[in-house]
């Protein structure tokens, strides 16, 4: 029995020794890893922003046709007739086919307050059209024509520029120059000099100004994320009639870190 106890004590001692040794090796490795991590050099971190205002040269108009009837076929037939009339008007208005898109169709039964909801009271049929207009001066006439040719809902209007990439690049370049000027001013006050760029980040967000209200498709004003944002603002350029076009504001911002000499 004594021999067995001696063997057990030896095994326990060896296990403790191995654990202590493994912990020491791990601690040494972590110490070396942290000691070898590069330290961040002295730097100046700034942000810069800029905005370019341009007159929009495109209008995206979202309109819809809604019909209701207690009979599904009648609701659908009425909607089809109204929608065809609107499309025919657009064709006579010389709007290009590629600039007209049917982007929402829905047929929905409606019920009364009966909990069972077994029999629809009416059927609602909705269709939406999105029209891209490049001749801004024709907007008012186009909208009036649509409203007198089947359309009975206006979802919204979007003002855009077809030169977004060019204006976005210009705004970003101005934002970078603003960041450099800010870094130079800070360095001068601190009695140092601005060095090379250490890191740079461009904030990406996007959209264009839109007057859209509720949209049957569940979509509202906005757009794909991009390196700029378009909004209305500034002095306006008024087209003939009652529509004030205004301007599109294309903005960009950057965050830059410069090394200190």
HELIX and SHEET records of a PDB file:
HELIX    1   1 UNK A    2  UNK A   36  1                                  35    
HELIX    2   2 UNK A   72  UNK A   92  1                                  21    
HELIX    3   3 UNK A   97  UNK A   99  5                                   3    
HELIX    4   4 UNK A  136  UNK A  138  5                                   3    
HELIX    5   5 UNK A  139  UNK A  147  1                                   9    
HELIX    6   6 UNK A  164  UNK A  190  1                                  27    
SHEET    1   A 3 UNK A  43  UNK A  54  0                                        
SHEET    2   A 3 UNK A 248  UNK A 260 -1                                        
SHEET    3   A 3 UNK A 194  UNK A 202 -1                                        
SHEET    1   B 3 UNK A  43  UNK A  54  0                                        
SHEET    2   B 3 UNK A 248  UNK A 260 -1                                        
SHEET    3   B 3 UNK A 229  UNK A 232 -1                                        
SHEET    1   C 4 UNK A 100  UNK A 110  0                                        
SHEET    2   C 4 UNK A 122  UNK A 133 -1                                        
SHEET    3   C 4 UNK A  58  UNK A  69 -1                                        
SHEET    4   C 4 UNK A 153  UNK A 160 -1                                        
END                                                                             
